[in-house]
Amino acid sequence: MTTIYDSKDEALSVVVKGRVGALDRALQVLDCLQTVGTPRTPNEIARVTGAPVSTTYSIIEDLLERSVLERSEGGRVWLGKRLFTYGLSYANRLEYLDVSAEEAKILSGDVGETVQVCGRDGGELVVLQMAEGDGFFRVSSRIGARIPINWTASGRLLVGHFSAKDREAYFALHSRPSPTGRAETDARILSQSSARAWAEGFSIQIGETFSSVACIAAPVLNEIGECVITISIVLPESKAVEDMQGYIRAVKNAARRIEKRMGWSSEKDGPARVS
């Protein structure tokens, strides 16, 4: 996985439109800022979300008063200190993120490539942890980056435990074309691909999101066999094809180590635990 969008304006355009409640409007403002990653003016936010300018200004003022947002230069606003404290409280309960971050560093050191830990939020994949490789190849997506679920190897696995009907409905709702035009958008095909990846315990994506970039992912399953997160190796396509089986073994082993450390390992192999 690399950069999600070609520009910040393109990133702005993906924020979901059409929600009308006050709470939803507030979440739209936060989603917009989180997606773009830089402060924006109320007018810019209103244009993207489709909310009336007056409504957007009113919501932003309320959020500023409560330190959910803070003022930036040029009349722009940015995420506030209260969100940081919320994030700390949430992160303290997510031991698996600490464990996966450690395992990502170990795996990155072993293979010499960038490793990402990803989860699912709604219809998008979210980068949760990242360990940079020691080579010249660099991945430009960062922690917190959000990517349409059908663009990624991890996306197939994150819904692998769904029923066939639910998988197809999910992909039908959330699939989007990728910059290369190579990402599959047909819900039926995506559901079948997800089922195969789930049965094999790994997923591979080559050039679907960005040309000449490969991603090899494995699922991390909780105690009831649901895919909570994925761990993946992101590397040049040319290197991936040279030792595909080696990378697959490495990433699957890393996933199993996370499960074992979390106490999620099952004595009976589930579909994605088969080596």
C-alpha positions as CSV (number, residue, x, y, z in Angstrom):
1,M,0.0,0.0,0.0
2,T,1.3,3.5,-0.8
3,T,-0.3,6.9,-0.9
4,I,-4.1,6.7,-0.8
5,Y,-4.8,9.7,-2.9
6,D,-2.9,11.7,-5.6
7,S,-3.6,15.0,-3.9
8,K,-5.2,16.4,-0.7
9,D,-8.1,17.7,-2.8
10,E,-8.7,14.2,-4.1
11,A,-8.7,12.9,-0.5
12,L,-11.3,15.5,0.4
13,S,-13.6,14.2,-2.2
14,V,-14.0,10.8,-0.6
15,V,-15.6,12.0,2.6
16,V,-19.0,10.6,2.8
17,K,-21.8,13.0,2.0
18,G,-25.5,13.1,2.8
19,R,-25.7,12.7,6.5
20,V,-27.9,15.3,8.2
21,G,-28.0,14.9,12.0
22,A,-26.0,17.3,14.2
23,L,-23.8,14.4,15.5
24,D,-23.3,13.1,12.0
25,R,-22.4,16.6,10.8
26,A,-19.8,16.9,13.6
27,L,-18.4,13.5,12.6
28,Q,-18.2,14.6,9.0
29,V,-16.0,17.5,10.1
30,L,-13.7,15.2,12.0
31,D,-13.6,12.6,9.2
32,C,-12.7,15.3,6.7
33,L,-9.8,16.6,8.8
34,Q,-8.6,13.1,9.6
35,T,-8.7,12.0,6.0
36,V,-6.8,15.0,4.6
37,G,-4.3,15.3,7.4
38,T,-4.0,19.1,7.4
39,P,-6.1,22.0,8.8
40,R,-9.0,23.3,6.6
41,T,-11.3,26.2,6.6
42,P,-14.9,25.9,7.4
43,N,-15.8,26.8,3.8
44,E,-13.6,24.0,2.5
45,I,-15.2,21.5,4.9
46,A,-18.7,22.6,4.0
47,R,-18.0,22.2,0.3
48,V,-16.8,18.6,0.8
49,T,-19.4,17.4,3.2
50,G,-22.3,19.1,1.4
51,A,-23.5,20.7,4.6
52,P,-24.8,24.3,4.5
53,V,-22.0,26.8,5.3
54,S,-23.9,28.3,8.2
55,T,-24.4,24.8,9.7
56,T,-20.8,23.9,9.3
57,Y,-19.7,27.2,11.0
58,S,-22.1,26.5,13.9
59,I,-20.9,23.0,14.4
60,I,-17.2,24.0,14.2
61,E,-17.7,26.7,16.8
62,D,-19.3,24.2,19.2
63,L,-16.4,21.8,18.6
64,L,-13.9,24.6,19.2
65,E,-15.5,25.5,22.5
66,R,-15.2,21.9,23.7
67,S,-11.6,21.5,22.5
68,V,-12.6,18.9,20.1
69,L,-11.1,21.2,17.4
70,E,-8.5,24.0,17.7
71,R,-7.8,27.0,15.6
72,S,-5.0,27.1,13.1
73,E,-3.5,29.7,10.8
74,G,-5.6,31.4,8.1
75,G,-8.9,30.7,9.7
76,R,-8.4,27.0,9.5
77,V,-9.3,24.4,12.1
78,W,-7.6,21.2,13.2
79,L,-8.2,18.3,15.5
80,G,-8.1,19.3,19.2
81,K,-6.5,18.2,22.4
82,R,-9.6,16.4,23.7
83,L,-9.5,13.9,20.8
84,F,-5.9,13.2,21.8
85,T,-6.9,12.2,25.3
86,Y,-9.7,10.1,24.0
87,G,-7.3,8.4,21.7
88,L,-4.9,7.6,24.6
89,S,-7.7,6.1,26.6
90,Y,-8.8,4.0,23.7
91,A,-5.3,2.9,22.9
92,N,-4.6,1.8,26.5
93,R,-7.3,-0.9,26.0
94,L,-5.9,-2.2,22.8
95,E,-3.0,-4.4,23.9
96,Y,-3.0,-6.1,20.5
97,L,-1.8,-2.9,18.9
98,D,1.3,-2.9,21.1
99,V,1.9,-6.5,20.4
100,S,1.4,-6.1,16.7
101,A,3.7,-3.1,16.6
102,E,6.5,-5.2,18.1
103,E,5.9,-8.0,15.7
104,A,5.8,-5.6,12.8
105,K,9.3,-4.4,13.7
106,I,10.5,-7.9,14.0
107,L,9.1,-8.9,10.7
108,S,10.4,-5.8,9.0
109,G,13.9,-6.6,10.3
110,D,13.7,-10.2,9.1
111,V,12.6,-9.4,5.6
112,G,14.1,-5.9,5.2
113,E,10.8,-4.4,3.9
114,T,8.1,-2.2,5.2
115,V,5.4,-3.9,7.3
116,Q,2.0,-2.6,8.1
117,V,-0.7,-3.6,10.5
118,C,-4.2,-2.8,9.3
119,G,-7.8,-2.9,10.5
120,R,-11.2,-2.1,9.2
121,D,-13.4,0.9,9.9
122,G,-16.7,0.9,8.0
123,G,-15.9,0.4,4.4
124,E,-12.3,1.4,4.6
125,L,-9.0,-0.2,5.6
126,V,-7.0,1.8,8.2
127,V,-3.3,1.6,8.7
128,L,-2.8,1.1,12.5
129,Q,0.9,0.4,12.8
130,M,3.9,0.6,10.6
131,A,7.5,-0.4,10.6
132,E,9.8,1.0,7.8
133,G,12.1,-1.3,5.9
134,D,15.8,-0.6,5.7
135,G,16.0,-0.4,1.9
136,F,15.5,2.5,-0.5
137,F,11.8,1.5,-1.2
138,R,9.5,3.7,0.9
139,V,5.7,3.5,1.4
140,S,4.1,6.9,1.6
141,S,0.9,6.0,3.4
142,R,1.2,6.5,7.2
143,I,-0.5,5.4,10.4
144,G,-4.1,6.6,10.2
145,A,-4.3,6.4,6.4
146,R,-7.6,5.1,5.1
147,I,-7.9,3.1,1.9
148,P,-11.0,1.7,0.1
149,I,-11.3,-1.9,1.2
150,N,-11.2,-3.4,-2.3
151,W,-7.9,-1.9,-3.2
152,T,-5.9,-4.1,-0.7
153,A,-4.8,-7.6,0.0
154,S,-5.7,-7.0,3.7
155,G,-9.2,-5.9,2.7
156,R,-10.0,-9.4,1.4
157,L,-9.0,-10.9,4.7
158,L,-10.6,-8.4,7.1
159,V,-14.0,-9.6,5.8
160,G,-13.0,-13.2,5.2
161,H,-15.0,-14.5,8.3
162,F,-18.2,-12.9,6.9
163,S,-20.8,-15.2,5.3
164,A,-20.7,-15.2,1.5
165,K,-23.9,-13.2,1.3
166,D,-22.6,-10.6,3.7
167,R,-19.2,-10.4,2.0
168,E,-20.9,-9.7,-1.4
169,A,-23.2,-7.1,0.1
170,Y,-20.3,-5.4,1.8
171,F,-18.2,-5.2,-1.3
172,A,-21.1,-4.0,-3.3
173,L,-21.6,-1.1,-0.9
174,H,-17.9,-0.1,-0.4
175,S,-15.9,-0.9,-3.5
176,R,-14.3,2.0,-5.4
177,P,-12.1,2.2,-8.5
178,S,-8.4,2.6,-7.8
179,P,-5.9,5.0,-9.4
180,T,-4.5,2.3,-11.6
181,G,-7.9,1.0,-12.7
182,R,-6.8,-2.5,-11.8
183,A,-8.5,-2.9,-8.5
184,E,-11.5,-5.3,-8.8
185,T,-14.9,-3.7,-8.1
186,D,-17.2,-6.5,-8.9
187,A,-18.8,-7.6,-5.6
188,R,-19.2,-11.2,-6.5
189,I,-15.7,-11.6,-7.7
190,L,-14.3,-9.8,-4.6
191,S,-16.4,-12.1,-2.4
192,Q,-15.0,-15.2,-4.1
193,S,-11.4,-13.8,-3.9
194,S,-11.9,-13.1,-0.2
195,A,-13.1,-16.6,0.4
196,R,-10.0,-18.1,-1.4
197,A,-7.7,-15.8,0.6
198,W,-9.4,-16.8,3.8
199,A,-9.1,-20.5,3.1
200,E,-5.4,-20.1,2.2
201,G,-4.5,-17.9,5.1
202,F,-2.9,-15.1,3.1
203,S,-3.7,-12.5,0.4
204,I,-1.6,-11.0,-2.3
205,Q,-2.1,-7.8,-4.2
206,I,0.2,-6.6,-7.0
207,G,-0.3,-3.3,-8.8
208,E,-3.9,-2.9,-8.0
209,T,-3.5,0.3,-6.0
210,F,-0.2,1.6,-7.4
211,S,1.9,0.2,-10.2
212,S,4.9,-2.0,-9.4
213,V,3.9,-2.3,-5.7
214,A,3.1,-5.6,-4.0
215,C,1.4,-6.4,-0.7
216,I,1.4,-9.8,1.0
217,A,-0.9,-10.0,4.0
218,A,-2.0,-12.5,6.6
219,P,-5.0,-12.3,9.0
220,V,-4.8,-12.2,12.8
221,L,-7.7,-14.0,14.3
222,N,-9.3,-13.5,17.7
223,E,-10.5,-16.3,20.0
224,I,-13.7,-16.8,18.0
225,G,-12.0,-16.9,14.6
226,E,-12.7,-13.3,13.4
227,C,-10.1,-11.3,11.6
228,V,-9.3,-8.4,13.9
229,I,-6.3,-7.0,12.1
230,T,-3.9,-8.0,9.3
231,I,-0.2,-7.8,9.1
232,S,1.4,-7.3,5.7
233,I,4.7,-6.8,3.9
234,V,4.7,-4.0,1.3
235,L,7.5,-4.2,-1.2
236,P,8.4,-3.7,-4.9
237,E,6.7,-6.1,-7.2
238,S,10.0,-7.4,-8.6
239,K,11.2,-8.5,-5.2
240,A,7.9,-10.1,-4.3
241,V,7.9,-12.4,-7.3
242,E,11.5,-13.5,-6.6
243,D,10.6,-15.1,-3.2
244,M,6.9,-15.1,-2.9
245,Q,6.7,-18.3,-0.8
246,G,9.3,-17.0,1.6
247,Y,7.4,-13.8,2.2
248,I,4.1,-15.7,2.6
249,R,5.7,-17.9,5.3
250,A,7.2,-14.9,7.1
251,V,4.0,-12.9,7.2
252,K,1.9,-15.9,8.3
253,N,4.3,-16.7,11.0
254,A,4.2,-13.2,12.3
255,A,0.4,-13.3,12.4
256,R,0.5,-16.5,14.4
257,R,2.9,-15.0,16.9
258,I,0.5,-12.1,17.5
259,E,-2.3,-14.6,18.1
260,K,-0.2,-16.6,20.5
261,R,0.9,-13.6,22.5
262,M,-2.7,-12.5,22.8
263,G,-3.9,-15.9,23.8
264,W,-6.0,-16.2,20.7
265,S,-4.3,-19.3,19.2
266,S,-6.7,-22.2,18.7
267,E,-5.7,-25.9,19.1
268,K,-7.9,-26.5,16.1
269,D,-6.8,-24.8,12.9
270,G,-9.3,-22.4,11.5
271,P,-9.3,-21.8,7.7
272,A,-6.8,-19.0,7.9
273,R,-4.5,-20.7,10.3
274,V,-3.6,-23.5,8.0
275,S,0.1,-23.2,7.0
